[in-house]
Amino acid sequence: MSTQTPDSLEWTELDRRAVDTARVLAADAVQRVGNGHPGTAMSLAPAAYTIFQKVMRHDPADPEWTGRDRFVLSPGHTSLTLYTQLFLSGYELELDDLKAFRTHGSKTPGHPEYGHTAGVETTTGPLGQGVANAVGMAMAARYERGLFDPEAPEGESPFDHTIWAIVSDGDLEEGISAEASSLAGHQKLGNLVFVYDDNHISIEGDTATAFSEDVLKRYEAYGWHVQRIEPGADGDIDVHALYAALTSAKAETGRPSIISMRTIIAWPAPNAQNTEAAHGSALGEDEVAATKRVLGFDPSRSFEVADEVLAHARRALDRGAEAHAAWDKRIDKWRGANPERARLFDRVVAGQLPEGWEDALPVFEEGKSLATRAASGKVLQSLGAVLPELWGGSADLAGSNNTTIDKTSSFLPKGNPLPEADPYGRTIHFGIREHSMAAEMNGIALHGNTRVYGGTFLVFSDYMRNAVRLSALMQLPVTYVWTHDSIGLGEDGPTHQPVEHLASLRAIPGLNIVRPADANETAIAWAEILKRHATNPAPHGLALTRQGVPTYAPNPDAARGGYVLKESSTGTPDVVLIATGSEVQLAVAAREQLEAEGVGTRVVSMPSVEWFEEQPREYRESVLPPSVKARVAVEAGIGLTWYRFVGDAGRIVSLEHFGASADAKILFAEYGFTAENVAAAARAVLNSTTGLAAARG
């Protein structure tokens, strides 16, 4: 029987049965594989079902539809919360996929994986990441509206949509969620709604072990709209109260919203409910059977889904098609009224760059000294005029990172007192929140239809690492601008001088690190990153100097990751010097010394090891001839990267310890980063390889 009233939730017996079906599917899936997290999926089933079936605008037949709302399951361990709703709603998941939960090659891995399962908007698992992803999506939604439909009245643009997220105690304990939630409140992201699963359970038991603050007071202090709903008389989620809260949250467009929802983990399992064991372990056959009896299911059957229940839930396909068709009419009307913006929209959606965009790239005068961070800033400002979808900022270091794409336009909400404040502004002020900045950038990229970058000092990439790893795991087109890339930053000392960071970041699979030697390599690097983001998405980290470095003639082969910058005077070089970033100039100066001594010396600039290793073997061997064993690599960081390039016979001029507080020139000289030392290393390599060759001969 329907409980519908004109202004309330329609909730039928089939809805209740669908929710209970999701509960037993979660219990069965974990029981079948023998491991997983059944309890939260069971207790959250009513909330997830209400969002997917009653509130959220989505089309299961078109998971990439631009006009859809987004849903983020931040506690990724309860992936069955999402998988069961994707199955019931009619996405590409079927019952056999739930039966294959957490098994190799299935569409239902242990944590949701973006790009692997239709309807999964982001990879979650590390707690707190989804919180910041959702904030980034909400930011992107606002910027997207500004690109394509800024004059439309509130709620009337085809680009208006809501970001829904389920968050957990664990998410809100992680510091990243505090960073992201603070920014969301500051930005007044009224298109963002969190449903907080307040179940009082973590792996170590009751959350009283470590978590006692009043979460809603915290969020109220952040500037959020806060609501609390209590369980129904039976202890289960009161779906009518939840629906009313969700509706109220969506109507609140001036602030982000959070709804605290008290739940009982593993409800209604007779013995497992409200226990930490239900968080991360199978319930056991007896408890699964007992739960099915409570819910009116046959305890002898597994993965039971009644035809009428599935048919009812998959009416989401019809609602999605209707919503999509209505949106299509709105977007067609918008196209007619905004032909120029429609062309921009089509180009951006297609991932294309505008005709002639590379003409905007600056070419820097050879011989001049310029820091690569400064060159990067000039490139960004030049590209800003031709790529309106490009936006970004830094973690309160814009003046140092040179990440201000437009000084007159800051991404800030209405009511902000700064004169450049604009809800659709180009420059993002992430604040001193590096970890959430990286995860918000992921959310912006996942949302689509814009291109984002974000900056800080390279040494603070440590704060960002987990989110950067997820960028690589999801292969997202984000650009990290990491400046002050070595001891060359000088007097700030070892706390700010990266030593191990370049090698550590290069160790992340799928992350491309680019450390340009000069201003022209920086421009070429930016161009290559933008091209790759359009055709072969992957995250990139630009490592840029604080100090000035000499400018060389531009060479398009820099986009191949490694190339011959200075050729040997002999046909085949006697020695090859490989360098990156600010150390390339040392290799060039060392070459002059060696050539004056009659030693044929080639200098290879290698801004990106990852790009270089993608090149055909013939090209790589033309740059680093296998016959030339005398090789020296130079980089002001630990030498871990370079052993595979110099081989057993080569040498590495590197920094295997922390720096100190002193002028950059003093530090480089003190630690052996001089042309003389590089030349000496080359002579030593030549002597050893010549002796080795003679011995073998």
DOKOLZA-607175 format. One line per 5 residues: their letters; for each residue x, y, z of C-alpha. Coordinates in Angstrom, 1 decimal. Each point is the difference from the previous one (the first is absolute). Layout:
a = X:Y:Z ~ ...;
//
This chain:
mstqt = 0.0:0.0:0.0 ~ 1.3:3.4:-0.9 ~ 0.5:2.6:2.8 ~ 0.2:2.8:-2.5 ~ -1.4:3.5:0.8;
pdsle = 0.3:2.9:-2.4 ~ 3.2:1.3:1.6 ~ 1.5:-3.1:1.5 ~ 1.9:-3.2:-1.0 ~ -1.8:-2.7:-2.0;
wteld = 1.0:-3.2:1.8 ~ -1.6:-3.3:-0.9 ~ 0.3:-3.5:1.2 ~ 2.1:-0.7:-3.1 ~ 2.4:2.8:1.1;
rravd = 0.3:-1.6:3.4 ~ 0.6:-3.4:-1.6 ~ 2.7:1.5:-2.3 ~ 1.8:1.4:2.9 ~ -0.1:-3.3:1.9;
tarvl = 1.2:-1.7:-3.2 ~ 3.0:2.2:-0.1 ~ 0.7:-1.0:3.6 ~ 0.0:-3.7:-0.6 ~ 2.0:0.4:-3.2;
aadav = 2.7:1.7:2.0 ~ 0.0:-2.7:2.6 ~ 0.0:-2.7:-2.7 ~ 2.8:1.5:-2.1 ~ 2.3:0.3:3.0;
qrvgn = -0.9:-3.4:1.2 ~ 0.7:-1.6:-3.4 ~ 3.5:1.5:-0.4 ~ 0.8:-0.4:3.7 ~ 1.2:3.6:0.7;
ghpgt = -1.3:3.6:-0.3 ~ -2.1:2.5:1.8 ~ -3.6:-1.0:0.2 ~ -1.2:2.0:3.0 ~ 0.0:3.5:-1.3;
amsla = -1.4:-1.0:-3.4 ~ -2.9:-1.6:1.9 ~ -0.7:3.0:2.2 ~ 0.4:2.6:-2.8 ~ -2.2:-1.8:-2.5;
paayt = -3.1:2.2:0.7 ~ 2.1:3.2:-0.4 ~ 1.7:-1.1:-3.2 ~ -3.3:-1.2:-1.4 ~ -1.7:3.3:0.8;
ifqkv = 2.7:2.0:-1.7 ~ 0.1:-2.2:-3.1 ~ -3.7:-0.6:-0.4 ~ -1.7:3.1:1.5 ~ 2.4:3.0:-0.1;
mrhdp = 3.0:-0.2:-2.4 ~ -0.3:1.0:-3.6 ~ 1.8:-2.7:-2.0 ~ -0.4:-2.3:-3.0 ~ 1.2:-3.5:0.5;
adpew = 0.0:-0.5:-3.8 ~ 2.5:2.9:-0.4 ~ 2.4:0.1:3.0 ~ 2.0:2.9:-1.6 ~ -2.9:2.3:-0.7;
tgrdr = 1.2:3.6:0.6 ~ -3.3:1.0:1.7 ~ 0.1:-2.7:2.7 ~ 0.4:0.6:3.7 ~ 3.2:-1.6:1.4;
fvlsp = 0.1:-2.6:2.8 ~ 3.1:-0.6:2.1 ~ 0.3:-2.9:2.5 ~ 2.9:1.2:2.1 ~ 0.2:-3.0:2.3;
ghtsl = 1.0:-2.3:-2.9 ~ 0.3:-3.1:2.2 ~ -3.8:-0.1:-0.1 ~ 0.1:-0.3:-3.8 ~ -3.0:-2.3:0.1;
tlytq = -2.1:3.0:1.0 ~ 0.7:1.3:-3.5 ~ 0.1:-3.2:-1.9 ~ -3.4:-1.1:1.1 ~ -1.5:3.3:-1.0;
lflsg = 1.7:-0.1:-3.4 ~ -1.4:-3.5:-0.5 ~ -3.5:0.9:1.2 ~ -0.1:3.2:-2.1 ~ 1.0:-1.7:-3.2;
yelel = 3.6:1.0:-0.6 ~ 2.3:-2.6:-1.6 ~ 0.2:-2.2:3.1 ~ -2.0:-3.2:0.2 ~ -0.5:-2.6:2.7;
ddlka = 3.0:-2.0:-1.1 ~ 2.2:3.0:0.5 ~ -1.2:0.2:3.6 ~ 0.8:-3.7:0.4 ~ 3.5:0.7:-1.3;
frthg = 0.6:2.7:2.7 ~ 3.7:0.5:0.8 ~ 1.2:-2.6:-2.5 ~ 2.5:0.4:-2.7 ~ -1.3:1.7:-3.2;
sktpg = -3.4:0.8:1.4 ~ -1.9:3.2:-0.4 ~ -0.4:0.1:3.8 ~ 3.5:0.4:1.5 ~ 0.5:0.5:3.8;
hpeyg = -0.1:3.8:-0.3 ~ -1.8:1.9:-2.8 ~ 2.3:0.7:-2.9 ~ -0.5:2.9:-2.5 ~ 0.1:-1.1:-3.6;
htagv = -0.5:-3.7:1.0 ~ -3.7:0.0:0.9 ~ -2.7:2.1:-1.7 ~ -1.6:2.4:2.5 ~ 3.1:0.2:2.2;
etttg = 0.9:3.7:0.0 ~ 3.3:-0.3:1.9 ~ 2.4:-2.6:1.5 ~ -0.5:0.1:3.8 ~ 1.5:-2.0:2.8;
plgqg = 2.6:2.2:1.7 ~ -2.3:1.8:2.4 ~ -0.7:3.6:-0.5 ~ 1.0:0.1:-3.6 ~ -3.6:-0.3:-1.2;
vanav = -1.0:3.0:2.2 ~ 2.6:2.2:-1.8 ~ -0.9:-1.5:-3.4 ~ -3.6:1.0:0.6 ~ 1.1:3.5:0.9;
gmama = 2.0:0.2:-3.2 ~ -3.0:-1.2:-2.1 ~ -2.1:2.7:1.5 ~ 2.6:2.6:-0.8 ~ 0.3:-1.3:-3.5;
aryer = -3.8:0.1:-0.4 ~ 0.0:3.7:0.9 ~ 2.9:0.8:-2.3 ~ -1.7:-2.0:-2.9 ~ -3.1:2.1:0.4;
glfdp = 2.0:3.1:-0.2 ~ 1.6:-1.1:-3.2 ~ -3.2:-0.9:-1.8 ~ -3.0:1.6:1.7 ~ 0.9:2.7:2.5;
eapeg = -3.0:2.2:-0.4 ~ -2.7:-2.6:0.5 ~ -2.1:0.4:3.1 ~ 0.8:-2.4:2.9 ~ -1.2:-3.5:-0.6;
espfd = -1.0:0.7:-3.6 ~ 3.2:-0.8:-1.8 ~ 0.5:-3.5:-1.7 ~ 3.4:0.1:1.8 ~ -1.6:0.2:3.5;
htiwa = 0.3:-3.3:1.9 ~ 0.7:-1.3:3.5 ~ 3.0:-2.0:1.4 ~ -1.2:-2.6:2.5 ~ 2.4:-1.8:2.3;
ivsdg = -0.2:-2.6:2.7 ~ 2.7:0.6:2.6 ~ 0.9:-2.0:3.1 ~ 1.5:0.5:3.5 ~ 3.4:-1.1:-1.5;
dleeg = -0.2:2.6:-2.8 ~ -0.7:2.7:2.5 ~ 2.9:-1.0:2.3 ~ 2.5:0.2:-2.8 ~ 1.5:3.5:-0.2;
isaea = -0.5:0.4:-3.7 ~ -3.8:0.2:0.6 ~ 0.5:2.9:2.3 ~ 2.1:1.8:-2.7 ~ -2.6:-0.7:-2.7;
sslag = -3.0:0.8:2.1 ~ 1.4:3.3:1.2 ~ 0.6:1.0:-3.6 ~ -3.5:-1.1:-1.1 ~ -1.5:2.1:2.7;
hqklg = 2.1:3.0:-0.9 ~ -0.9:-0.5:-3.7 ~ -3.8:-0.2:0.9 ~ -0.4:-3.1:-2.2 ~ -3.7:-0.3:0.2;
nlvfv = 0.0:-2.8:-2.6 ~ 1.6:-2.4:2.5 ~ -1.8:-2.4:2.4 ~ 1.6:-2.4:2.4 ~ -1.9:-2.8:1.7;
yddnh = 2.0:-0.9:3.1 ~ -0.3:-3.6:1.1 ~ 0.3:0.5:3.8 ~ 0.2:-3.7:1.0 ~ 2.4:0.4:2.9;
isieg = 2.1:-3.0:-1.2 ~ 3.6:-0.3:-1.2 ~ 2.4:-2.9:-0.3 ~ 1.1:0.4:3.6 ~ -3.6:0.1:1.3;
dtata = -2.2:2.8:1.1 ~ 1.2:3.3:-1.3 ~ 0.1:1.2:3.6 ~ 3.6:-1.4:-0.2 ~ 1.1:3.0:-2.0;
fsedv = -2.8:2.3:-1.3 ~ -2.3:2.0:2.3 ~ -0.4:3.5:-1.6 ~ -3.4:1.3:-1.0 ~ 0.4:-0.3:-3.8;
lkrye = -3.0:2.2:-0.8 ~ 1.4:2.8:2.1 ~ 3.3:-0.3:-1.8 ~ -1.8:0.2:-3.4 ~ -2.1:2.8:1.2;
aygwh = 3.2:1.9:0.8 ~ 1.2:-0.8:-3.5 ~ -3.0:1.8:-1.3 ~ -2.1:-3.1:-1.0 ~ -3.7:-0.5:0.2;
vqrie = -0.4:-2.8:2.5 ~ -2.9:-2.4:0.8 ~ -0.3:-3.1:2.2 ~ -2.5:-2.9:-0.4 ~ -0.6:-2.6:2.5;
pgadg = -0.8:-3.7:-0.6 ~ -3.5:-1.2:-0.3 ~ -1.8:-1.9:2.8 ~ 1.5:-3.3:-1.1 ~ 3.6:1.4:-0.1;
didvh = 0.2:0.1:-3.8 ~ 0.4:3.2:-2.1 ~ -3.2:2.0:-0.1 ~ -0.2:0.5:-3.8 ~ -2.6:2.6:0.2;
alyaa = 2.1:2.2:2.3 ~ 3.0:-0.7:-2.2 ~ -1.9:1.0:-3.2 ~ -1.2:3.2:1.7 ~ 3.6:0.8:1.0;
ltsak = 1.4:-0.7:-3.5 ~ -2.7:2.2:-1.5 ~ 0.8:2.7:2.4 ~ 3.7:-0.3:-0.7 ~ -0.5:0.2:-3.7;
aetgr = -2.1:3.1:0.4 ~ 2.8:1.7:2.0 ~ 2.1:1.5:-2.8 ~ 2.0:2.5:2.1 ~ 1.9:-2.5:2.1;
psiis = 1.2:-3.6:-0.3 ~ -2.1:-2.4:2.1 ~ 0.6:-2.9:2.3 ~ -2.6:-2.4:1.5 ~ 1.1:-2.0:3.0;
mrtii = -1.8:-3.3:-0.1 ~ 0.2:-2.3:3.0 ~ 0.2:-3.6:-1.2 ~ 0.5:-3.5:1.5 ~ 2.7:-1.9:-1.9;
awpap = -1.2:-3.4:-1.4 ~ -3.6:0.8:0.8 ~ -2.1:-2.2:0.3 ~ 2.3:-3.0:0.6 ~ -1.1:-1.3:3.4;
naqnt = 3.4:-0.6:1.5 ~ 2.5:1.9:-2.3 ~ -1.7:3.4:0.0 ~ 1.8:2.8:1.8 ~ 3.3:-2.0:0.3;
eaahg = 3.4:0.8:-1.4 ~ 0.2:-3.5:-1.4 ~ -2.8:0.9:-2.5 ~ 2.2:2.7:-1.4 ~ 2.7:-2.1:-1.7;
salge = -1.0:-3.7:0.2 ~ -2.5:-2.3:-1.5 ~ -3.0:-0.5:2.3 ~ 0.2:-3.8:-0.1 ~ -2.6:-2.3:-1.6;
devaa = -2.1:-0.3:3.2 ~ -0.2:3.8:0.4 ~ -0.8:0.5:-3.7 ~ -2.8:-2.5:0.2 ~ -1.3:1.6:3.2;
tkrvl = 0.0:3.4:-1.7 ~ -1.9:-1.3:-3.0 ~ -2.7:-1.4:2.4 ~ -0.3:3.4:1.6 ~ -0.5:1.6:-3.4;
gfdps = -2.3:-2.6:-1.3 ~ 2.4:-1.6:-2.5 ~ 0.5:-3.7:-0.5 ~ 3.2:-0.9:2.0 ~ 0.8:-2.9:-2.3;
rsfev = 0.3:2.3:-3.0 ~ 2.9:2.3:-0.8 ~ -0.1:3.1:-2.2 ~ -3.8:0.0:-0.1 ~ -1.5:2.7:-2.1;
adevl = -3.7:-0.1:-0.7 ~ -1.0:0.9:-3.5 ~ -2.5:2.6:1.1 ~ 2.6:1.7:2.2 ~ 2.6:0.2:-2.7;
aharr = -2.6:1.3:-2.5 ~ -1.1:2.7:2.5 ~ 3.6:1.1:0.7 ~ 0.9:0.1:-3.6 ~ -2.7:2.5:-0.7;
aldrg = 3.0:2.3:0.7 ~ 0.8:-0.6:-3.6 ~ -3.3:1.5:-1.1 ~ 0.4:3.0:2.4 ~ 3.6:0.4:-1.2;
aeaha = -1.2:0.0:-3.7 ~ -2.7:2.6:0.8 ~ 2.5:2.2:1.9 ~ 2.5:-0.3:-2.8 ~ -2.6:0.8:-2.7;
awdkr = -1.1:3.1:2.0 ~ 3.6:1.1:0.4 ~ 0.6:-0.5:-3.8 ~ -2.8:2.4:-0.7 ~ 1.6:2.5:2.4;
idkwr = 3.4:-0.3:-1.5 ~ -1.4:0.3:-3.5 ~ -1.7:3.3:1.1 ~ 3.3:1.1:1.6 ~ 1.9:-0.8:-3.2;
ganpe = -2.3:2.1:-2.1 ~ 0.4:3.0:2.4 ~ 3.8:-0.5:0.5 ~ 1.6:-1.2:-3.3 ~ 3.5:1.1:0.9;
rarlf = -0.1:-1.6:3.4 ~ -1.5:-3.1:-1.5 ~ 3.0:-0.3:-2.3 ~ 2.3:0.4:3.0 ~ -2.0:-2.7:1.9;
drvva = 0.3:-2.4:-2.9 ~ 3.7:0.5:-0.3 ~ 0.6:-0.4:3.7 ~ -2.2:-3.1:0.2 ~ 1.9:-1.5:-2.9;
gqlpe = 3.3:0.6:1.8 ~ 1.2:2.1:-2.9 ~ 2.3:3.0:0.2 ~ -0.9:3.1:-2.1 ~ 1.4:0.7:-3.4;
gweda = 3.3:1.8:0.2 ~ 0.3:-0.2:3.8 ~ 3.7:-0.7:-0.2 ~ 0.6:3.4:-1.5 ~ -0.7:1.5:3.4;
lpvfe = 3.0:-1.8:1.6 ~ 2.8:2.4:0.7 ~ 3.5:-0.6:-1.4 ~ 2.7:1.2:2.3 ~ 3.2:1.7:-1.1;
egksl = 3.1:-2.2:0.0 ~ 2.7:1.0:2.4 ~ -2.3:1.7:2.5 ~ -0.2:-1.2:3.6 ~ -3.5:-0.9:1.2;
atraa = -1.4:-2.3:2.7 ~ -2.1:-2.7:-1.4 ~ -2.7:0.8:2.5 ~ -0.2:3.5:-1.5 ~ 0.0:-1.4:-3.5;
sgkvl = -2.9:-2.3:1.0 ~ -1.9:3.0:1.3 ~ 0.4:1.8:-3.3 ~ -1.1:-3.1:-1.9 ~ -3.2:-0.2:2.2;
qslga = -0.9:3.6:-0.6 ~ 0.5:-0.4:-3.7 ~ -2.1:-3.1:-0.2 ~ -2.7:1.4:2.2 ~ -1.1:2.3:-2.9;
vlpel = -0.6:-2.9:-2.4 ~ -1.0:-2.9:2.4 ~ -2.9:1.2:2.2 ~ -0.4:-3.5:1.4 ~ 3.4:0.2:1.6;
wggsa = -0.1:1.2:3.6 ~ 1.9:-0.6:3.2 ~ 2.0:1.5:2.8 ~ 2.1:-1.0:2.9 ~ 0.1:-0.8:3.7;
dlags = 0.5:3.7:1.1 ~ 3.2:0.2:-2.0 ~ -1.1:1.6:-3.2 ~ 2.7:2.7:0.1 ~ 2.7:-2.7:0.4;
nntti = -1.5:-2.6:-2.3 ~ -1.0:2.5:-2.7 ~ -3.4:-1.6:-0.3 ~ -2.2:3.0:-0.4 ~ -1.6:-0.3:-3.4;
dktss = -2.1:3.2:0.4 ~ 0.7:2.5:2.7 ~ -3.3:1.6:-0.5 ~ -2.1:-3.1:0.5 ~ -0.1:-2.2:3.1;
flpkg = -2.3:-3.0:0.4 ~ -1.9:1.3:3.1 ~ -3.7:0.1:0.8 ~ -2.4:2.8:0.1 ~ 0.5:2.0:3.2;
nplpe = 3.8:-0.4:0.1 ~ 1.5:3.4:0.8 ~ 2.9:-0.2:-2.5 ~ -0.3:2.2:-3.0 ~ 0.9:-2.7:-2.4;
adpyg = -2.5:-2.5:1.4 ~ -2.1:-1.7:-2.6 ~ -2.0:-3.2:0.4 ~ 1.3:-1.1:-3.4 ~ 3.6:1.4:0.4;
rtihf = 3.1:-1.5:-1.6 ~ 2.4:-0.1:3.0 ~ -0.7:-2.4:2.8 ~ 1.2:0.8:3.5 ~ 0.3:-3.5:1.6;
gireh = 1.4:1.4:3.2 ~ 2.7:-1.8:2.0 ~ -1.6:-3.4:-0.7 ~ 2.3:-1.9:-2.3 ~ -1.5:-3.5:0.7;
smaae = -3.5:1.1:-0.8 ~ 1.1:2.1:-2.9 ~ 1.3:-3.1:-1.8 ~ -3.1:-2.0:0.7 ~ -2.2:3.0:-1.0;
mngia = 1.9:0.2:-3.2 ~ -0.8:-3.7:-0.5 ~ -3.7:0.8:0.6 ~ 0.2:2.9:-2.5 ~ 1.5:-2.3:-2.7;
lhgnt = -2.5:-2.7:0.8 ~ -2.9:2.4:-0.5 ~ 1.3:0.8:-3.4 ~ -0.2:3.0:-2.4 ~ 2.8:2.0:1.5;
rvygg = 3.8:-0.3:0.3 ~ 1.5:0.6:3.4 ~ 3.5:0.6:1.5 ~ 1.1:0.7:3.5 ~ 3.3:1.1:1.6;
tflvf = 2.1:-0.2:3.1 ~ 3.7:-0.6:0.8 ~ 1.4:-3.3:-1.1 ~ 0.9:-1.0:3.6 ~ -3.7:0.3:0.9;
sdymr = -1.0:-2.6:-2.5 ~ 0.4:-2.3:2.9 ~ -3.2:1.4:1.4 ~ -1.7:-0.8:-3.3 ~ 1.4:-3.4:-0.7;
navrl = -3.0:-2.2:0.7 ~ -2.2:2.2:-2.3 ~ 2.8:0.1:-2.6 ~ 0.1:-3.8:0.1 ~ -3.7:-0.1:-0.7;
salmq = 0.4:2.5:-2.9 ~ 2.4:-2.6:-1.5 ~ -2.2:-2.9:0.9 ~ -3.0:1.6:-1.8 ~ 2.2:1.5:-2.8;
lpvty = -1.5:3.5:0.5 ~ 1.1:3.0:-2.0 ~ 1.2:2.2:2.8 ~ 3.1:2.1:0.1 ~ 2.0:0.5:3.2;
vwthd = 2.2:3.1:-0.1 ~ 2.8:-0.7:2.5 ~ 2.5:2.8:0.3 ~ 3.2:0.5:2.1 ~ 1.2:-3.4:-1.3;
siglg = 3.4:-0.3:1.7 ~ 2.6:1.4:2.4 ~ 0.0:2.9:-2.5 ~ -2.7:1.7:2.1 ~ 2.8:0.7:2.5;
edgpt = -0.5:1.7:3.4 ~ -3.3:-1.6:0.9 ~ 2.1:-3.1:0.9 ~ -0.5:-3.7:0.1 ~ -3.7:0.1:1.1;
hqpve = -0.8:1.5:-3.4 ~ 2.6:-1.5:-2.2 ~ -1.2:-3.2:-1.8 ~ 2.6:-2.7:-0.2 ~ -1.8:-3.3:-0.4;
hlasl = -3.2:1.3:-1.5 ~ 0.8:-0.3:-3.7 ~ 1.0:-3.6:0.2 ~ -2.9:-0.7:2.3 ~ -2.6:1.5:-2.3;
raipg = 1.5:-1.7:-3.1 ~ -0.6:-3.3:1.9 ~ -3.8:0.5:-0.3 ~ -1.2:-2.0:-3.0 ~ -1.8:2.2:-2.5;
lnivr = 1.2:3.3:1.3 ~ 2.1:2.0:-2.4 ~ 2.6:2.3:1.6 ~ 1.3:2.8:-2.2 ~ 3.0:2.1:1.1;
padan = 0.9:2.4:-2.7 ~ 3.4:1.5:-0.5 ~ -1.0:3.4:-1.0 ~ -2.8:2.4:-1.0 ~ -0.4:-1.5:-3.5;
etaia = -0.1:-3.6:1.3 ~ -2.7:1.3:2.4 ~ -2.2:1.3:-2.8 ~ 0.5:-3.2:-2.0 ~ -0.8:-2.0:3.2;
waeil = -3.3:1.8:0.5 ~ -1.0:-0.5:-3.6 ~ 0.8:-3.7:0.1 ~ -2.0:-0.4:3.3 ~ -3.0:1.7:-1.5;
krhat = 0.2:-2.2:-3.1 ~ 0.3:-3.1:2.0 ~ -2.9:0.9:2.2 ~ -2.1:0.3:-3.1 ~ 1.0:-3.4:-1.4;
npaph = 1.6:-2.2:2.6 ~ -1.0:1.3:3.5 ~ 2.5:-0.4:2.8 ~ 1.1:2.2:2.9 ~ 3.1:2.1:-0.4;
glalt = 2.3:1.7:2.5 ~ 2.0:3.0:-1.1 ~ 3.2:0.5:2.2 ~ 1.1:3.6:-0.5 ~ 2.9:2.1:1.3;
rqgvp = -0.1:2.9:2.3 ~ 3.4:1.3:-1.3 ~ 0.7:1.3:-3.5 ~ 1.5:-2.4:-2.5 ~ 1.4:0.8:-3.5;
tyapn = -2.4:-0.3:-2.9 ~ 0.9:-2.2:-3.0 ~ -1.5:0.0:-3.5 ~ -3.3:-1.9:0.0 ~ 0.1:-3.6:-1.2;
pdaar = -3.3:-1.8:-0.7 ~ 1.7:-3.3:1.0 ~ -0.3:1.1:3.6 ~ -3.6:-1.3:-0.3 ~ 1.6:-3.5:-0.5;
ggyvl = 1.3:0.2:3.6 ~ 3.7:-0.2:-0.9 ~ 2.0:1.4:-2.9 ~ 3.4:1.1:-1.1 ~ 0.4:3.6:1.2;
kesst = 3.7:0.4:-0.9 ~ 1.7:-2.4:-2.4 ~ 3.5:-1.5:0.3 ~ 2.7:1.4:-2.4 ~ 0.7:-3.6:-0.9;
gtpdv = -2.3:-2.3:-1.9 ~ -0.6:-2.3:2.9 ~ 0.4:1.7:3.4 ~ 2.7:-1.2:2.3 ~ -2.3:0.9:3.0;
vliat = -3.6:0.9:0.5 ~ -1.2:2.4:2.7 ~ -3.6:-0.4:1.0 ~ -1.7:2.7:2.0 ~ -3.3:1.5:1.0;
gsevq = -1.3:3.4:1.1 ~ 2.5:2.5:1.5 ~ 2.8:-2.5:-0.3 ~ 0.0:0.0:-3.9 ~ 2.0:3.2:0.0;
lavaa = 2.7:-1.9:2.0 ~ 0.2:-2.7:-2.6 ~ 0.2:2.6:-2.8 ~ 2.9:1.8:1.8 ~ 1.7:-3.3:0.7;
reqle = -0.3:-0.9:-3.6 ~ 1.9:3.1:-1.0 ~ 2.9:-1.0:2.3 ~ 0.1:-3.5:-1.3 ~ -0.3:1.0:-3.6;
aegvg = 2.9:2.4:0.5 ~ 2.0:-3.1:1.2 ~ -0.9:-1.9:-3.2 ~ -2.7:-2.1:1.7 ~ -3.1:-0.4:-2.2;
trvvs = -2.9:0.8:2.3 ~ -3.7:-0.1:-0.6 ~ -2.4:1.6:2.4 ~ -3.5:-1.6:0.3 ~ -2.7:2.0:1.6;
mpsve = -2.6:-2.3:1.5 ~ -2.9:2.0:1.3 ~ -2.3:-3.1:0.3 ~ 1.3:-3.5:0.6 ~ -3.6:-1.4:-0.6;
wfeeq = -0.4:1.8:-3.3 ~ 3.4:-1.2:-1.1 ~ -0.7:-3.6:0.8 ~ -3.1:0.1:-2.1 ~ 2.0:0.7:-3.1;
preyr = 1.0:-2.7:-2.6 ~ 3.2:-1.8:0.8 ~ 1.6:1.4:-3.1 ~ -0.5:3.6:1.2 ~ 1.2:-0.8:3.6;
esvlp = 3.1:-1.6:-1.3 ~ 0.7:2.9:-2.3 ~ 0.0:2.2:3.0 ~ 1.9:-2.4:2.3 ~ 2.1:-2.3:-2.3;
psvka = 0.4:-3.4:1.6 ~ 3.6:0.0:-1.1 ~ 0.8:3.0:2.1 ~ 0.6:-1.4:3.6 ~ 1.5:3.2:1.3;
rvave = -3.0:1.8:1.4 ~ -0.6:2.5:2.8 ~ -3.4:1.0:1.4 ~ -0.4:3.3:1.9 ~ -3.0:0.9:2.2;
agigl = -0.2:1.9:3.3 ~ -1.8:-2.8:1.8 ~ 0.5:-3.6:0.9 ~ 1.3:-2.0:-3.0 ~ -2.4:-2.9:0.1;
twyrf = -1.6:0.9:-3.4 ~ 3.3:0.0:-1.9 ~ 1.6:-3.4:0.5 ~ -1.9:-1.6:-2.9 ~ 1.3:2.8:-2.3;
vgdag = 3.6:0.0:0.9 ~ 0.5:-3.7:0.4 ~ 2.7:-1.7:2.1 ~ 2.8:2.0:-1.5 ~ -1.6:3.4:0.4;
rivsl = -0.1:2.5:2.8 ~ -2.6:2.2:1.6 ~ 0.5:3.5:1.4 ~ -2.8:0.1:2.6 ~ -1.0:1.1:3.5;
ehfga = -0.3:-2.9:2.4 ~ -0.6:2.1:3.1 ~ -2.1:3.0:1.2 ~ 1.0:3.5:-0.9 ~ 0.7:3.0:2.2;
sadak = -1.0:3.6:0.4 ~ 2.3:2.0:-2.3 ~ 0.2:1.9:-3.3 ~ -0.8:-2.3:-2.9 ~ 3.4:0.5:-1.7;
ilfae = 1.8:-0.9:3.2 ~ -2.0:-3.2:0.4 ~ 0.5:-1.1:-3.6 ~ 3.7:0.5:0.4 ~ 0.1:-1.6:3.4;
ygfta = -1.8:-3.1:-1.2 ~ 1.9:-0.5:-3.2 ~ -2.5:1.5:-2.5 ~ 2.6:1.8:-2.1 ~ 1.2:-0.3:-3.5;
envaa = 3.4:-1.0:1.2 ~ -1.4:-2.9:2.1 ~ -2.1:-1.2:-2.9 ~ 3.0:0.1:-2.3 ~ 2.1:-1.8:2.6;
aarav = -2.7:-2.7:0.2 ~ 0.1:-0.3:-3.8 ~ 3.7:-0.4:0.0 ~ -0.2:-2.7:2.7 ~ -2.6:-1.9:-2.0;
lnstt = 2.1:0.3:-3.1 ~ 3.1:-1.3:1.8 ~ -1.9:-3.0:1.5 ~ -1.9:-0.9:-3.2 ~ 3.2:0.3:-2.1;
glaaa = 1.9:-2.2:2.4 ~ -2.9:-2.5:0.0 ~ 0.0:-0.1:-3.8 ~ 3.7:-0.4:-0.1 ~ -0.1:-2.9:2.5;
rg = -2.8:-1.7:-1.9 ~ 1.9:0.6:-3.3;
//
